[in-house]
């Protein structure tokens, strides 16, 4: 057993694992050895080991699979939330393989909360979609889209497993003029974690977006819940 103090030891362990990641000795998606074996290998307690693993989890290098141990995180997607490029297009442009899966598609009244967000009457009908986004076979994003039904009357008859941005533009001639976006970190709840194949309470990134047309009317409200280890926010700003 090392004589180093635990707070120094967990840093040493995390630095060694980080070096293994950088050198390619641990591959993307690879499952790490069980905690017991790793603790024996590093000559530490499981409490100290877990501190090291959680440090790398906070950095986005590792993630916890549900009841399956620790894994090396996938390569992060570069994401600029200010752009109107569709998920399918910007992921493909990065040489990755995107997939969209529509989980829920409903026609229903906006209700008080959405009505306040979208500046509409609570009884106004909207389309409420929940979709799961995949990159290279890994689920990385849960997306909720709420659209005013009057702007796209037969939306539910259209294919919803592709680009919604393209569908709205080409089928309904709906182009977004501007958006208001908020971002914050959060811990994923059980349902979100299950759908993203990650342990409950894992780090996530929450985005809310209000989309406006050229007249200033809200046409869409979005929520995105990303796996924190699977996304890197990059914004291009011109002076």
C-alpha positions, 0 to 999 in steps of 0.5 A: 500500500502506498504511503502517499496521502489519499488526496495525493494518491487519487491525483496520481491514479487519475494522471496515470489513467489520463496518460493511458488514454492519451497514449491510446492504451485505453480505447474509446468505448473500452470497459475498464477493469472492475474497481476491485482489480483496479484498486489492487493494481494501484495499491489503494482503497476503492474509495480513493480509486473512485475519487480518481475515476470521478475526477476523470468523469468530471473531465469527460474522459470516462463515464459510468455504464448502468450497473456495468462499470466504467468506460472510456468516453466516446469522441465528443461531437463539436456542437455550435448551438447558435447555428441552424445546421441540422444534427444530421448534417453537422455530425456527418460533416465531422466524419461521424455516423448520426442516427435519429430515433423518434420516441414520441410524436403527439398532437396536444394542447400547449398547456399553461407552461408551454403557452407561457414559453411560446407566447400562445394560448394554452388551448392552442394545439402543438406537436410534441416530439421526443427524439433520441440522437445517436452518433457512431452507434452511441446514444448521446442526446435526448431532444424535445421539440414543440412546434405550433401545429398551425405552422406544419399541419400534417407534421405527424404524417412526415418521416421524423427520424431525419432532419427536422430542420430540413423538413420544416424548410422544404415541406412547410417553408419555415425558416428560423430568423433568430433563437434565444438559447440557454445552457446549463449543466445538470445531473441526468435523471433515471429516465434520461440516463436509461435512454442514454445508456449511462448511470443515473446521476451522470453529468449532462448538459441542458439546452433550451432554445426558443426559435422565432420567425421573421415576424418575431413569433415563436415557432418552436421550443426545444429542450436538449439533454446531452451526455456531458462526455459526448459533446463539446460546445464550440461557437464561432463569433465574428467581430 
